[in-house]
Amino acid sequence: MVLIIKERATLEQFEQMLQTLGLYIKIAIDIERGILAGGGEKHAYCEAALLEDGSRQRDIWGADWIPFNQSIAYESIINIRPSQNNRSMIIQNPEIRERVKKIAQELIGGYEPERG
C-alpha cells in the first residue's frame, strides 16, 4: 500500500507502509515539497503517487528506509537522471542526499517494527 505522507506519519501509517516488504520501506521523496510516498513494491509506484499529487518528476528521488537501524539507502532506478547529472541509481549529489535523509527522518524516522 502506497501512502503519501505530508506530516509526521502515525505508527499505523508506518506499519502499513512496512507491510509490503517487511524489513524496509521503499520511498520516493519530493525534496521541494518536503513530502514522501512510501510502501509500494517499487519506487516507481511511490513516484507515480507523488506525480499524481502534483509533484514534479525532477524533484522526486527514490530511496529505502531501513527502520531497524534508522538508516537510508539512496539507491533506486528512478534516480537515473542524465539531465540532472545523476547517471547512477545512487543519488550522487550530497545536498540532495541530505535533503532526502532529513525529510525521511522527520516523516517516518524513529519508528521500529514490531518484533515477532
PyMOL commands that set and color helices and strands:
alter all, ss='L'
color gray80, all
select helices_A, chain A and resi 11-19+43-52+57-59+77-79+82-84+94-108
alter helices_A, ss='H'
color red, helices_A
select strands_A, chain A and resi 3-5+25-30+35-38+60-66+71-73
alter strands_A, ss='S'
color yellow, strands_A
deselect
rebuild
show_as cartoon
